[in-house]
């Protein structure tokens, strides 16, 4: 669409009539001269006269065109892209969205994209006049409308932009567009504009209905990073953690840069002490995994991190993890009668004496005493030949496991299988006891161990395995119970007939291990075999650590939760910055739940009660933010609710680009050049016309003299 920036000057187009008026007013009047004959006048060439009149007409038109072109040039003509250009002299409402998510920390040329965006917001602010309303929205999750707005003075906006922080959060452009829509729809100003400064890395952007009369602009930061390795994860897997014994952590490294990486160091730290390092090589666009083995030398919460050397994006070079090694294990053993715990007690005392990694306390009670015992005081509970659960005891056991406790179930001759199915197994979705296998009266009919899942943490370093069969002195089981597993339950050890001997199931934040044969001599010789003591000991260690080592990946911005089994008086959370925040506690059944929402940056968050550490979370950035492909401009415009987003280059004069996009391409230079060309043509044509007139006059004089001589 064609328009003018200085349309008020168009009244001067009336000056186009001036050359015509001058021509009419200065037209010479003809004089009547008496001559004797016109014979000699006829000798004038008619064609010359016609050419002279044509040149005079062309001169008139050129002069009128020159005036018109000069007036149009001063009126600053533009070629607008659509009809949504700003109305002149009217107030404006502008919404500026700046993406300050993790990916905007990229610095392909030594300066981050966010730093460039801060500068360019200041250039945008200079375009507006006093009285215009400017709203500022940050697009890091969650999208936030900056308080204190609207800004009607550019200086206040500049101050706000200067303090805009770089975050580790993912992009929330959808939320930013929703906030912008709310502001723009409420505005009553004629001119409404939306500015988006982003790298476009956003997923699941829904299209919005179009907001009429809003003009959109976008500045994209899409320069590729030459050198950028990203740590996308540091996984511990399912393993048993003990002081003085090795564990594994696997780091995942992705090369998101344009260049191949031949060798870059990767470091492993435990409690801020470097304990291992490896070199990693990764071609561009590939991913590599690096496995570290290290030995912790302390107990309690271990704060670990894997770190890369700095590159073009240093914010994605660290992954945090944590695990817990209990300095002391509190165990509760429950039997139908004291004799049921003889072999169990002997095996655990022997194993504990030969393992100084942690101390443990041991309490034995009978089934009748279970109802009065406070289960939350223990890390693990072992049930040996418990016939039936006292009233409410099964519910309390389920709550204990849900809160992070571990339970080991070993059947015996007194166990009521149907009661177990109804009261416990069906409620935790472990499965169901079925028929019995074998006979207590026949010693020549027995089963042996079949399949063993040697990858399970229970067997790490305990048994040797070969490609043919495990090197194991298998117990002989004369009597056992069939177990039909539910979905989600897993078998760790099977009998030779493929029925489970040892099965596992997660229950909330805790877990249960279920044996299907007893340690009683009438059932098997299990308690007399070399497998018994280490398997039982590691089973206790395994279930006792579950509540503090079951951690899903926590990302920046997510909520952290923890269930305490004992009340706390003065709870606080220590942030990665060292700041302490008071934390409320919510009663959850017989437990106490803590929720932490202030997770703005990666690192370690430690829950404390009067200075004592109760729990530690590891929080990392969301790696998906850096692997998400930039959104196409059409999809970005649809999500913003505008017809189109005028693309502005991150380089060059941003103000000139905005004015060109806002008003269109200015054409005054073209009109001025056209006026100069017309002036040059007018001068040449005028000279040729003057020469022709003089030549005609000379011919007329000649003819007059010749006529006089004849006379």
Secondary structure, 3 states (H helix, E strand, C coil): CEEECCHHHHHHHHHHHHHHHHHHHCCCCCCCCCCCCCCCHHHCCHHHHHHHHHHHHHHHHHHHHHHHHHHHHHCCEEECCCCCCCCCCCCEEEEEEECCCHHHHCCCCCCCHHHHHHHHHHHHHCCCCCCCEEEEEECECCCEECCCCCECCHHHHHHHHHCCCCCCCCECHHHHHHHHHHHHHHCCCCEEEEEEEECCECCCCCCCCCCCCEEEEEEECCCCCCCCEEEEEEECCCCCCCCCCEEEEEEEEEECCCCCEEEEEEEEEECCEEEEEEEEEECCCCEEEEEEEEECCCCEEEEEEEEECCCCCHHHCEEEEEEEECCEEEEEEEECCHHHHHHHHHHHHHHHHCCCCCEEEEEEEEHHHHHHCCHHHCCEEEEECCCCCCCCHHHHHHHHHHCCCEEEEECCCCCCHHHHHHHHHCCCCCEEEEEEEECCCCCCCCECEEEECCCCHHHCCCCECCCCCCECCCCCECEEEEEEECCCCEEEEEECCCCEEEEEEEECCEEEEEECCCCCCCCECHHHCHHHHHHHHHHHHHHHCHHHHCCCCEECCCCEEEEECCCCCCEEEECCCCCEEECCEEEECCEEEEEECCCCCCEEEEEEECCEEEEEEEEECCCHHHHCCECCHHHHHHHHCCCCEEEECCCCCHHHHHHHHHHCEECHHHHHHHHHHHHHHHHHHHHHHHHHHHHHHHHHHHHHHHHHHHC
